[in-house]
Amino acid sequence: MLKSFVFSLAMGLLVGVIYSIISLRSPAPPVAALAGLFGMLVGEQLVSLVQRLRRGEPLTLAWFRHECVPKISGTPPPVEGPRP
């Protein structure tokens, strides 16, 4: 997964350099818009959090890592296995 992020960043940098060389303005959204998109991803998880609280279930770090982090970051959920 890290490889795809690094590759994506490298390609974005390359395209940014090319755009700069040919004096073309990037169609990418400003940082404020990207922050808004991140807020949407986090906000979607608030529904799960509230539902869990209403059922009286605890909010644990394990639950957050398994249920919320993959939806926010796009990474697969952690593999659960025996702990040493």
PyMOL Python script that loads the backbone (N, CA, C, O; Angstrom):
from pymol import cmd

cmd.read_pdbstr("""\
ATOM      1  N   MET A   1       0.820  -1.188   0.000  1.00  0.00           N
ATOM      2  CA  MET A   1       0.000   0.000   0.000  1.00  0.00           C
ATOM      3  C   MET A   1       0.866   1.254   0.000  1.00  0.00           C
ATOM      4  O   MET A   1       0.545   2.240  -0.663  1.00  0.00           O
ATOM      5  N   LEU A   2       1.964   1.210   0.747  1.00  0.00           N
ATOM      6  CA  LEU A   2       2.848   2.364   0.791  1.00  0.00           C
ATOM      7  C   LEU A   2       3.430   2.644  -0.580  1.00  0.00           C
ATOM      8  O   LEU A   2       3.629   3.802  -0.948  1.00  0.00           O
ATOM      9  N   LYS A   3       3.706   1.588  -1.343  1.00  0.00           N
ATOM     10  CA  LYS A   3       4.254   1.768  -2.688  1.00  0.00           C
ATOM     11  C   LYS A   3       3.311   2.589  -3.554  1.00  0.00           C
ATOM     12  O   LYS A   3       3.754   3.463  -4.299  1.00  0.00           O
ATOM     13  N   SER A   4       2.016   2.316  -3.463  1.00  0.00           N
ATOM     14  CA  SER A   4       1.062   3.049  -4.298  1.00  0.00           C
ATOM     15  C   SER A   4       0.998   4.525  -3.899  1.00  0.00           C
ATOM     16  O   SER A   4       0.834   5.389  -4.761  1.00  0.00           O
ATOM     17  N   PHE A   5       1.124   4.823  -2.605  1.00  0.00           N
ATOM     18  CA  PHE A   5       1.137   6.217  -2.176  1.00  0.00           C
ATOM     19  C   PHE A   5       2.387   6.930  -2.686  1.00  0.00           C
ATOM     20  O   PHE A   5       2.310   8.052  -3.186  1.00  0.00           O
ATOM     21  N   VAL A   6       3.526   6.277  -2.556  1.00  0.00           N
ATOM     22  CA  VAL A   6       4.788   6.874  -3.014  1.00  0.00           C
ATOM     23  C   VAL A   6       4.754   7.064  -4.523  1.00  0.00           C
ATOM     24  O   VAL A   6       5.167   8.108  -5.029  1.00  0.00           O
ATOM     25  N   PHE A   7       4.263   6.055  -5.249  1.00  0.00           N
ATOM     26  CA  PHE A   7       4.166   6.156  -6.701  1.00  0.00           C
ATOM     27  C   PHE A   7       3.229   7.297  -7.093  1.00  0.00           C
ATOM     28  O   PHE A   7       3.540   8.076  -7.995  1.00  0.00           O
ATOM     29  N   SER A   8       2.094   7.397  -6.426  1.00  0.00           N
ATOM     30  CA  SER A   8       1.139   8.459  -6.709  1.00  0.00           C
ATOM     31  C   SER A   8       1.749   9.833  -6.450  1.00  0.00           C
ATOM     32  O   SER A   8       1.582  10.756  -7.248  1.00  0.00           O
ATOM     33  N   LEU A   9       2.450   9.961  -5.339  1.00  0.00           N
ATOM     34  CA  LEU A   9       3.110  11.229  -5.027  1.00  0.00           C
ATOM     35  C   LEU A   9       4.163  11.562  -6.078  1.00  0.00           C
ATOM     36  O   LEU A   9       4.246  12.705  -6.530  1.00  0.00           O
ATOM     37  N   ALA A  10       4.973  10.570  -6.475  1.00  0.00           N
ATOM     38  CA  ALA A  10       6.019  10.804  -7.476  1.00  0.00           C
ATOM     39  C   ALA A  10       5.411  11.237  -8.810  1.00  0.00           C
ATOM     40  O   ALA A  10       5.918  12.155  -9.456  1.00  0.00           O
ATOM     41  N   MET A  11       4.336  10.583  -9.219  1.00  0.00           N
ATOM     42  CA  MET A  11       3.692  10.957 -10.481  1.00  0.00           C
ATOM     43  C   MET A  11       3.085  12.356 -10.390  1.00  0.00           C
ATOM     44  O   MET A  11       3.138  13.127 -11.348  1.00  0.00           O
ATOM     45  N   GLY A  12       2.513  12.673  -9.240  1.00  0.00           N
ATOM     46  CA  GLY A  12       1.969  14.015  -9.049  1.00  0.00           C
ATOM     47  C   GLY A  12       3.053  15.083  -9.123  1.00  0.00           C
ATOM     48  O   GLY A  12       2.856  16.144  -9.716  1.00  0.00           O
ATOM     49  N   LEU A  13       4.196  14.791  -8.515  1.00  0.00           N
ATOM     50  CA  LEU A  13       5.318  15.738  -8.595  1.00  0.00           C
ATOM     51  C   LEU A  13       5.789  15.908 -10.038  1.00  0.00           C
ATOM     52  O   LEU A  13       6.064  17.025 -10.477  1.00  0.00           O
ATOM     53  N   LEU A  14       5.880  14.808 -10.768  1.00  0.00           N
ATOM     54  CA  LEU A  14       6.304  14.865 -12.165  1.00  0.00           C
ATOM     55  C   LEU A  14       5.333  15.703 -12.992  1.00  0.00           C
ATOM     56  O   LEU A  14       5.753  16.557 -13.772  1.00  0.00           O
ATOM     57  N   VAL A  15       4.061  15.462 -12.824  1.00  0.00           N
ATOM     58  CA  VAL A  15       3.062  16.233 -13.567  1.00  0.00           C
ATOM     59  C   VAL A  15       3.118  17.701 -13.163  1.00  0.00           C
ATOM     60  O   VAL A  15       2.962  18.581 -14.010  1.00  0.00           O
ATOM     61  N   GLY A  16       3.339  17.976 -11.871  1.00  0.00           N
ATOM     62  CA  GLY A  16       3.464  19.365 -11.419  1.00  0.00           C
ATOM     63  C   GLY A  16       4.637  20.072 -12.069  1.00  0.00           C
ATOM     64  O   GLY A  16       4.528  21.236 -12.454  1.00  0.00           O
ATOM     65  N   VAL A  17       5.761  19.375 -12.193  1.00  0.00           N
ATOM     66  CA  VAL A  17       6.933  19.956 -12.859  1.00  0.00           C
ATOM     67  C   VAL A  17       6.625  20.230 -14.332  1.00  0.00           C
ATOM     68  O   VAL A  17       6.960  21.291 -14.858  1.00  0.00           O
ATOM     69  N   ILE A  18       5.988  19.268 -14.986  1.00  0.00           N
ATOM     70  CA  ILE A  18       5.639  19.452 -16.401  1.00  0.00           C
ATOM     71  C   ILE A  18       4.686  20.632 -16.564  1.00  0.00           C
ATOM     72  O   ILE A  18       4.878  21.463 -17.452  1.00  0.00           O
ATOM     73  N   TYR A  19       3.663  20.715 -15.717  1.00  0.00           N
ATOM     74  CA  TYR A  19       2.730  21.842 -15.773  1.00  0.00           C
ATOM     75  C   TYR A  19       3.468  23.162 -15.603  1.00  0.00           C
ATOM     76  O   TYR A  19       3.183  24.132 -16.306  1.00  0.00           O
ATOM     77  N   SER A  20       4.417  23.203 -14.673  1.00  0.00           N
ATOM     78  CA  SER A  20       5.168  24.431 -14.440  1.00  0.00           C
ATOM     79  C   SER A  20       6.009  24.801 -15.652  1.00  0.00           C
ATOM     80  O   SER A  20       6.084  25.971 -16.026  1.00  0.00           O
ATOM     81  N   ILE A  21       6.638  23.810 -16.262  1.00  0.00           N
ATOM     82  CA  ILE A  21       7.490  24.074 -17.434  1.00  0.00           C
ATOM     83  C   ILE A  21       6.675  24.645 -18.588  1.00  0.00           C
ATOM     84  O   ILE A  21       7.142  25.543 -19.289  1.00  0.00           O
ATOM     85  N   ILE A  22       5.462  24.133 -18.792  1.00  0.00           N
ATOM     86  CA  ILE A  22       4.650  24.629 -19.911  1.00  0.00           C
ATOM     87  C   ILE A  22       3.679  25.731 -19.477  1.00  0.00           C
ATOM     88  O   ILE A  22       2.765  26.089 -20.219  1.00  0.00           O
ATOM     89  N   SER A  23       3.882  26.257 -18.285  1.00  0.00           N
ATOM     90  CA  SER A  23       3.081  27.377 -17.742  1.00  0.00           C
ATOM     91  C   SER A  23       1.583  27.085 -17.760  1.00  0.00           C
ATOM     92  O   SER A  23       0.787  27.915 -18.200  1.00  0.00           O
ATOM     93  N   LEU A  24       1.212  25.920 -17.288  1.00  0.00           N
ATOM     94  CA  LEU A  24      -0.180  25.518 -17.218  1.00  0.00           C
ATOM     95  C   LEU A  24      -0.599  25.455 -15.758  1.00  0.00           C
ATOM     96  O   LEU A  24       0.141  24.934 -14.924  1.00  0.00           O
ATOM     97  N   ARG A  25      -1.767  25.973 -15.442  1.00  0.00           N
ATOM     98  CA  ARG A  25      -2.260  25.943 -14.062  1.00  0.00           C
ATOM     99  C   ARG A  25      -2.864  24.570 -13.773  1.00  0.00           C
ATOM    100  O   ARG A  25      -3.604  24.020 -14.588  1.00  0.00           O
ATOM    101  N   SER A  26      -2.542  24.033 -12.618  1.00  0.00           N
ATOM    102  CA  SER A  26      -3.024  22.711 -12.225  1.00  0.00           C
ATOM    103  C   SER A  26      -4.518  22.736 -11.951  1.00  0.00           C
ATOM    104  O   SER A  26      -5.020  23.672 -11.328  1.00  0.00           O
ATOM    105  N   PRO A  27      -5.240  21.706 -12.414  1.00  0.00           N
ATOM    106  CA  PRO A  27      -6.675  21.637 -12.127  1.00  0.00           C
ATOM    107  C   PRO A  27      -6.978  21.058 -10.749  1.00  0.00           C
ATOM    108  O   PRO A  27      -8.145  20.909 -10.386  1.00  0.00           O
ATOM    109  N   ALA A  28      -5.944  20.732  -9.981  1.00  0.00           N
ATOM    110  CA  ALA A  28      -6.138  20.134  -8.657  1.00  0.00           C
ATOM    111  C   ALA A  28      -6.803  21.139  -7.719  1.00  0.00           C
ATOM    112  O   ALA A  28      -6.578  22.344  -7.831  1.00  0.00           O
ATOM    113  N   PRO A  29      -7.627  20.634  -6.789  1.00  0.00           N
ATOM    114  CA  PRO A  29      -8.293  21.534  -5.846  1.00  0.00           C
ATOM    115  C   PRO A  29      -7.295  22.126  -4.845  1.00  0.00           C
ATOM    116  O   PRO A  29      -6.248  21.534  -4.582  1.00  0.00           O
ATOM    117  N   PRO A  30      -7.621  23.280  -4.298  1.00  0.00           N
ATOM    118  CA  PRO A  30      -6.741  23.875  -3.294  1.00  0.00           C
ATOM    119  C   PRO A  30      -6.721  23.027  -2.019  1.00  0.00           C
ATOM    120  O   PRO A  30      -7.571  22.158  -1.826  1.00  0.00           O
ATOM    121  N   VAL A  31      -5.764  23.287  -1.175  1.00  0.00           N
ATOM    122  CA  VAL A  31      -5.598  22.514   0.060  1.00  0.00           C
ATOM    123  C   VAL A  31      -6.856  22.564   0.925  1.00  0.00           C
ATOM    124  O   VAL A  31      -7.195  21.574   1.573  1.00  0.00           O
ATOM    125  N   ALA A  32      -7.549  23.699   0.945  1.00  0.00           N
ATOM    126  CA  ALA A  32      -8.765  23.807   1.760  1.00  0.00           C
ATOM    127  C   ALA A  32      -9.814  22.794   1.302  1.00  0.00           C
ATOM    128  O   ALA A  32     -10.520  22.220   2.132  1.00  0.00           O
ATOM    129  N   ALA A  33      -9.923  22.572   0.007  1.00  0.00           N
ATOM    130  CA  ALA A  33     -10.883  21.594  -0.499  1.00  0.00           C
ATOM    131  C   ALA A  33     -10.469  20.179  -0.094  1.00  0.00           C
ATOM    132  O   ALA A  33     -11.317  19.353   0.243  1.00  0.00           O
ATOM    133  N   LEU A  34      -9.185  19.906  -0.129  1.00  0.00           N
ATOM    134  CA  LEU A  34      -8.702  18.585   0.285  1.00  0.00           C
ATOM    135  C   LEU A  34      -8.956  18.359   1.769  1.00  0.00           C
ATOM    136  O   LEU A  34      -9.278  17.244   2.181  1.00  0.00           O
ATOM    137  N   ALA A  35      -8.813  19.402   2.570  1.00  0.00           N
ATOM    138  CA  ALA A  35      -9.117  19.286   3.997  1.00  0.00           C
ATOM    139  C   ALA A  35     -10.608  18.991   4.186  1.00  0.00           C
ATOM    140  O   ALA A  35     -10.987  18.225   5.073  1.00  0.00           O
ATOM    141  N   GLY A  36     -11.441  19.595   3.358  1.00  0.00           N
ATOM    142  CA  GLY A  36     -12.874  19.330   3.419  1.00  0.00           C
ATOM    143  C   GLY A  36     -13.194  17.884   3.069  1.00  0.00           C
ATOM    144  O   GLY A  36     -14.052  17.267   3.700  1.00  0.00           O
ATOM    145  N   LEU A  37     -12.512  17.344   2.073  1.00  0.00           N
ATOM    146  CA  LEU A  37     -12.717  15.940   1.713  1.00  0.00           C
ATOM    147  C   LEU A  37     -12.309  15.020   2.857  1.00  0.00           C
ATOM    148  O   LEU A  37     -12.994  14.036   3.138  1.00  0.00           O
ATOM    149  N   PHE A  38     -11.202  15.331   3.514  1.00  0.00           N
ATOM    150  CA  PHE A  38     -10.767  14.549   4.664  1.00  0.00           C
ATOM    151  C   PHE A  38     -11.817  14.625   5.777  1.00  0.00           C
ATOM    152  O   PHE A  38     -12.123  13.623   6.423  1.00  0.00           O
ATOM    153  N   GLY A  39     -12.355  15.806   5.987  1.00  0.00           N
ATOM    154  CA  GLY A  39     -13.406  15.975   6.988  1.00  0.00           C
ATOM    155  C   GLY A  39     -14.635  15.135   6.673  1.00  0.00           C
ATOM    156  O   GLY A  39     -15.277  14.610   7.583  1.00  0.00           O
ATOM    157  N   MET A  40     -14.967  15.003   5.393  1.00  0.00           N
ATOM    158  CA  MET A  40     -16.096  14.165   5.000  1.00  0.00           C
ATOM    159  C   MET A  40     -15.827  12.704   5.354  1.00  0.00           C
ATOM    160  O   MET A  40     -16.712  12.015   5.862  1.00  0.00           O
ATOM    161  N   LEU A  41     -14.612  12.231   5.088  1.00  0.00           N
ATOM    162  CA  LEU A  41     -14.267  10.842   5.406  1.00  0.00           C
ATOM    163  C   LEU A  41     -14.362  10.577   6.912  1.00  0.00           C
ATOM    164  O   LEU A  41     -14.878   9.545   7.339  1.00  0.00           O
ATOM    165  N   VAL A  42     -13.861  11.515   7.699  1.00  0.00           N
ATOM    166  CA  VAL A  42     -13.917  11.364   9.152  1.00  0.00           C
ATOM    167  C   VAL A  42     -15.362  11.476   9.634  1.00  0.00           C
ATOM    168  O   VAL A  42     -15.796  10.716  10.500  1.00  0.00           O
ATOM    169  N   GLY A  43     -16.101  12.427   9.067  1.00  0.00           N
ATOM    170  CA  GLY A  43     -17.494  12.627   9.462  1.00  0.00           C
ATOM    171  C   GLY A  43     -18.367  11.410   9.212  1.00  0.00           C
ATOM    172  O   GLY A  43     -19.285  11.132   9.984  1.00  0.00           O
ATOM    173  N   GLU A  44     -18.083  10.681   8.132  1.00  0.00           N
ATOM    174  CA  GLU A  44     -18.841   9.466   7.852  1.00  0.00           C
ATOM    175  C   GLU A  44     -18.698   8.453   8.987  1.00  0.00           C
ATOM    176  O   GLU A  44     -19.616   7.677   9.251  1.00  0.00           O
ATOM    177  N   GLN A  45     -17.571   8.463   9.640  1.00  0.00           N
ATOM    178  CA  GLN A  45     -17.324   7.494  10.713  1.00  0.00           C
ATOM    179  C   GLN A  45     -18.039   7.876  12.000  1.00  0.00           C
ATOM    180  O   GLN A  45     -18.197   7.039  12.889  1.00  0.00           O
ATOM    181  N   LEU A  46     -18.470   9.116  12.113  1.00  0.00           N
ATOM    182  CA  LEU A  46     -19.190   9.542  13.317  1.00  0.00           C
ATOM    183  C   LEU A  46     -20.502   8.785  13.476  1.00  0.00           C
ATOM    184  O   LEU A  46     -20.941   8.537  14.599  1.00  0.00           O
ATOM    185  N   VAL A  47     -21.135   8.416  12.363  1.00  0.00           N
ATOM    186  CA  VAL A  47     -22.385   7.661  12.438  1.00  0.00           C
ATOM    187  C   VAL A  47     -22.133   6.307  13.102  1.00  0.00           C
ATOM    188  O   VAL A  47     -22.887   5.893  13.983  1.00  0.00           O
ATOM    189  N   SER A  48     -21.065   5.616  12.674  1.00  0.00           N
ATOM    190  CA  SER A  48     -20.721   4.331  13.296  1.00  0.00           C
ATOM    191  C   SER A  48     -20.429   4.507  14.781  1.00  0.00           C
ATOM    192  O   SER A  48     -20.842   3.693  15.606  1.00  0.00           O
ATOM    193  N   LEU A  49     -19.721   5.568  15.108  1.00  0.00           N
ATOM    194  CA  LEU A  49     -19.355   5.839  16.489  1.00  0.00           C
ATOM    195  C   LEU A  49     -20.607   6.061  17.341  1.00  0.00           C
ATOM    196  O   LEU A  49     -20.726   5.495  18.427  1.00  0.00           O
ATOM    197  N   VAL A  50     -21.529   6.874  16.856  1.00  0.00           N
ATOM    198  CA  VAL A  50     -22.759   7.155  17.604  1.00  0.00           C
ATOM    199  C   VAL A  50     -23.606   5.891  17.741  1.00  0.00           C
ATOM    200  O   VAL A  50     -24.158   5.626  18.809  1.00  0.00           O
ATOM    201  N   GLN A  51     -23.709   5.114  16.672  1.00  0.00           N
ATOM    202  CA  GLN A  51     -24.482   3.873  16.743  1.00  0.00           C
ATOM    203  C   GLN A  51     -23.889   2.925  17.778  1.00  0.00           C
ATOM    204  O   GLN A  51     -24.618   2.280  18.532  1.00  0.00           O
ATOM    205  N   ARG A  52     -22.587   2.849  17.808  1.00  0.00           N
ATOM    206  CA  ARG A  52     -21.913   1.978  18.774  1.00  0.00           C
ATOM    207  C   ARG A  52     -22.198   2.448  20.205  1.00  0.00           C
ATOM    208  O   ARG A  52     -22.482   1.631  21.081  1.00  0.00           O
ATOM    209  N   LEU A  53     -22.124   3.746  20.437  1.00  0.00           N
ATOM    210  CA  LEU A  53     -22.411   4.296  21.762  1.00  0.00           C
ATOM    211  C   LEU A  53     -23.865   4.025  22.166  1.00  0.00           C
ATOM    212  O   LEU A  53     -24.133   3.690  23.320  1.00  0.00           O
ATOM    213  N   ARG A  54     -24.793   4.165  21.234  1.00  0.00           N
ATOM    214  CA  ARG A  54     -26.214   3.942  21.531  1.00  0.00           C
ATOM    215  C   ARG A  54     -26.494   2.489  21.894  1.00  0.00           C
ATOM    216  O   ARG A  54     -27.405   2.205  22.671  1.00  0.00           O
ATOM    217  N   ARG A  55     -25.706   1.564  21.329  1.00  0.00           N
ATOM    218  CA  ARG A  55     -25.867   0.145  21.662  1.00  0.00           C
ATOM    219  C   ARG A  55     -25.161  -0.208  22.965  1.00  0.00           C
ATOM    220  O   ARG A  55     -25.263  -1.337  23.446  1.00  0.00           O
ATOM    221  N   GLY A  56     -24.447   0.756  23.535  1.00  0.00           N
ATOM    222  CA  GLY A  56     -23.747   0.519  24.785  1.00  0.00           C
ATOM    223  C   GLY A  56     -22.438  -0.233  24.618  1.00  0.00           C
ATOM    224  O   GLY A  56     -21.896  -0.765  25.587  1.00  0.00           O
ATOM    225  N   GLU A  57     -21.931  -0.280  23.400  1.00  0.00           N
ATOM    226  CA  GLU A  57     -20.667  -0.974  23.135  1.00  0.00           C
ATOM    227  C   GLU A  57     -19.504  -0.009  23.386  1.00  0.00           C
ATOM    228  O   GLU A  57     -19.627   1.191  23.143  1.00  0.00           O
ATOM    229  N   PRO A  58     -18.386  -0.534  23.867  1.00  0.00           N
ATOM    230  CA  PRO A  58     -17.242   0.339  24.154  1.00  0.00           C
ATOM    231  C   PRO A  58     -16.554   0.824  22.877  1.00  0.00           C
ATOM    232  O   PRO A  58     -16.563   0.148  21.849  1.00  0.00           O
ATOM    233  N   LEU A  59     -15.971   1.992  22.973  1.00  0.00           N
ATOM    234  CA  LEU A  59     -15.164   2.524  21.880  1.00  0.00           C
ATOM    235  C   LEU A  59     -13.712   2.173  22.190  1.00  0.00           C
ATOM    236  O   LEU A  59     -13.084   2.786  23.053  1.00  0.00           O
ATOM    237  N   THR A  60     -13.198   1.195  21.487  1.00  0.00           N
ATOM    238  CA  THR A  60     -11.829   0.754  21.742  1.00  0.00           C
ATOM    239  C   THR A  60     -10.934   1.132  20.572  1.00  0.00           C
ATOM    240  O   THR A  60     -11.410   1.387  19.466  1.00  0.00           O
ATOM    241  N   LEU A  61      -9.648   1.165  20.830  1.00  0.00           N
ATOM    242  CA  LEU A  61      -8.686   1.451  19.770  1.00  0.00           C
ATOM    243  C   LEU A  61      -8.714   0.346  18.719  1.00  0.00           C
ATOM    244  O   LEU A  61      -8.565   0.617  17.527  1.00  0.00           O
ATOM    245  N   ALA A  62      -8.905  -0.898  19.158  1.00  0.00           N
ATOM    246  CA  ALA A  62      -8.984  -2.013  18.208  1.00  0.00           C
ATOM    247  C   ALA A  62     -10.168  -1.826  17.258  1.00  0.00           C
ATOM    248  O   ALA A  62     -10.035  -2.046  16.054  1.00  0.00           O
ATOM    249  N   TRP A  63     -11.326  -1.422  17.789  1.00  0.00           N
ATOM    250  CA  TRP A  63     -12.493  -1.173  16.946  1.00  0.00           C
ATOM    251  C   TRP A  63     -12.199  -0.045  15.970  1.00  0.00           C
ATOM    252  O   TRP A  63     -12.492  -0.160  14.779  1.00  0.00           O
ATOM    253  N   PHE A  64     -11.624   1.042  16.465  1.00  0.00           N
ATOM    254  CA  PHE A  64     -11.317   2.190  15.615  1.00  0.00           C
ATOM    255  C   PHE A  64     -10.369   1.789  14.486  1.00  0.00           C
ATOM    256  O   PHE A  64     -10.581   2.160  13.331  1.00  0.00           O
ATOM    257  N   ARG A  65      -9.318   1.026  14.822  1.00  0.00           N
ATOM    258  CA  ARG A  65      -8.343   0.602  13.802  1.00  0.00           C
ATOM    259  C   ARG A  65      -8.980  -0.327  12.773  1.00  0.00           C
ATOM    260  O   ARG A  65      -8.646  -0.267  11.590  1.00  0.00           O
ATOM    261  N   HIS A  66      -9.895  -1.186  13.220  1.00  0.00           N
ATOM    262  CA  HIS A  66     -10.484  -2.167  12.310  1.00  0.00           C
ATOM    263  C   HIS A  66     -11.614  -1.574  11.474  1.00  0.00           C
ATOM    264  O   HIS A  66     -11.739  -1.894  10.292  1.00  0.00           O
ATOM    265  N   GLU A  67     -12.425  -0.726  12.064  1.00  0.00           N
ATOM    266  CA  GLU A  67     -13.610  -0.215  11.376  1.00  0.00           C
ATOM    267  C   GLU A  67     -13.420   1.159  10.726  1.00  0.00           C
ATOM    268  O   GLU A  67     -13.896   1.377   9.612  1.00  0.00           O
ATOM    269  N   CYS A  68     -12.752   2.064  11.384  1.00  0.00           N
ATOM    270  CA  CYS A  68     -12.684   3.446  10.905  1.00  0.00           C
ATOM    271  C   CYS A  68     -11.448   3.739  10.058  1.00  0.00           C
ATOM    272  O   CYS A  68     -11.553   4.334   8.985  1.00  0.00           O
ATOM    273  N   VAL A  69     -10.293   3.329  10.533  1.00  0.00           N
ATOM    274  CA  VAL A  69      -9.048   3.665   9.828  1.00  0.00           C
ATOM    275  C   VAL A  69      -9.065   3.199   8.376  1.00  0.00           C
ATOM    276  O   VAL A  69      -8.669   3.972   7.503  1.00  0.00           O
ATOM    277  N   PRO A  70      -9.505   1.967   8.066  1.00  0.00           N
ATOM    278  CA  PRO A  70      -9.514   1.560   6.663  1.00  0.00           C
ATOM    279  C   PRO A  70     -10.420   2.424   5.786  1.00  0.00           C
ATOM    280  O   PRO A  70     -10.106   2.680   4.623  1.00  0.00           O
ATOM    281  N   LYS A  71     -11.531   2.868   6.340  1.00  0.00           N
ATOM    282  CA  LYS A  71     -12.459   3.691   5.566  1.00  0.00           C
ATOM    283  C   LYS A  71     -11.931   5.105   5.364  1.00  0.00           C
ATOM    284  O   LYS A  71     -12.236   5.743   4.356  1.00  0.00           O
ATOM    285  N   ILE A  72     -11.150   5.596   6.307  1.00  0.00           N
ATOM    286  CA  ILE A  72     -10.584   6.937   6.194  1.00  0.00           C
ATOM    287  C   ILE A  72      -9.343   6.930   5.311  1.00  0.00           C
ATOM    288  O   ILE A  72      -9.160   7.814   4.474  1.00  0.00           O
ATOM    289  N   SER A  73      -8.487   5.921   5.505  1.00  0.00           N
ATOM    290  CA  SER A  73      -7.194   5.908   4.811  1.00  0.00           C
ATOM    291  C   SER A  73      -7.178   5.096   3.525  1.00  0.00           C
ATOM    292  O   SER A  73      -6.275   5.260   2.704  1.00  0.00           O
ATOM    293  N   GLY A  74      -8.166   4.218   3.338  1.00  0.00           N
ATOM    294  CA  GLY A  74      -8.176   3.379   2.156  1.00  0.00           C
ATOM    295  C   GLY A  74      -7.266   2.164   2.264  1.00  0.00           C
ATOM    296  O   GLY A  74      -7.030   1.472   1.274  1.00  0.00           O
ATOM    297  N   THR A  75      -6.759   1.907   3.455  1.00  0.00           N
ATOM    298  CA  THR A  75      -5.901   0.744   3.671  1.00  0.00           C
ATOM    299  C   THR A  75      -6.759  -0.430   4.125  1.00  0.00           C
ATOM    300  O   THR A  75      -7.849  -0.231   4.660  1.00  0.00           O
ATOM    301  N   PRO A  76      -6.271  -1.656   3.914  1.00  0.00           N
ATOM    302  CA  PRO A  76      -7.054  -2.804   4.386  1.00  0.00           C
ATOM    303  C   PRO A  76      -7.059  -2.875   5.908  1.00  0.00           C
ATOM    304  O   PRO A  76      -6.122  -2.405   6.554  1.00  0.00           O
ATOM    305  N   PRO A  77      -8.107  -3.460   6.488  1.00  0.00           N
ATOM    306  CA  PRO A  77      -8.138  -3.584   7.948  1.00  0.00           C
ATOM    307  C   PRO A  77      -7.011  -4.480   8.431  1.00  0.00           C
ATOM    308  O   PRO A  77      -6.568  -5.367   7.701  1.00  0.00           O
ATOM    309  N   PRO A  78      -6.544  -4.261   9.649  1.00  0.00           N
ATOM    310  CA  PRO A  78      -5.454  -5.097  10.166  1.00  0.00           C
ATOM    311  C   PRO A  78      -5.909  -6.548  10.309  1.00  0.00           C
ATOM    312  O   PRO A  78      -7.072  -6.836  10.593  1.00  0.00           O
ATOM    313  N   VAL A  79      -4.968  -7.431  10.105  1.00  0.00           N
ATOM    314  CA  VAL A  79      -5.250  -8.865  10.226  1.00  0.00           C
ATOM    315  C   VAL A  79      -5.194  -9.221  11.698  1.00  0.00           C
ATOM    316  O   VAL A  79      -4.217  -8.932  12.389  1.00  0.00           O
ATOM    317  N   GLU A  80      -6.254  -9.850  12.164  1.00  0.00           N
ATOM    318  CA  GLU A  80      -6.304 -10.245  13.560  1.00  0.00           C
ATOM    319  C   GLU A  80      -5.743 -11.658  13.674  1.00  0.00           C
ATOM    320  O   GLU A  80      -6.147 -12.565  12.947  1.00  0.00           O
ATOM    321  N   GLY A  81      -4.830 -11.820  14.578  1.00  0.00           N
ATOM    322  CA  GLY A  81      -4.226 -13.130  14.786  1.00  0.00           C
ATOM    323  C   GLY A  81      -3.902 -13.304  16.247  1.00  0.00           C
ATOM    324  O   GLY A  81      -4.160 -12.417  17.061  1.00  0.00           O
ATOM    325  N   PRO A  82      -3.340 -14.440  16.579  1.00  0.00           N
ATOM    326  CA  PRO A  82      -2.981 -14.660  17.983  1.00  0.00           C
ATOM    327  C   PRO A  82      -1.902 -13.685  18.435  1.00  0.00           C
ATOM    328  O   PRO A  82      -0.961 -13.377  17.705  1.00  0.00           O
ATOM    329  N   ARG A  83      -2.067 -13.227  19.621  1.00  0.00           N
ATOM    330  CA  ARG A  83      -1.076 -12.290  20.168  1.00  0.00           C
ATOM    331  C   ARG A  83      -0.103 -13.034  21.056  1.00  0.00           C
ATOM    332  O   ARG A  83      -0.494 -13.920  21.815  1.00  0.00           O
ATOM    333  N   PRO A  84       1.177 -12.669  20.959  1.00  0.00           N
ATOM    334  CA  PRO A  84       2.177 -13.355  21.795  1.00  0.00           C
ATOM    335  C   PRO A  84       2.030 -13.039  23.260  1.00  0.00           C
ATOM    336  O   PRO A  84       2.798 -13.541  24.080  1.00  0.00           O
TER     337      PRO A  84
END
""", "prot")
cmd.dss("prot")
cmd.show_as("cartoon", "prot")
cmd.util.cbc("prot")
cmd.orient("prot")
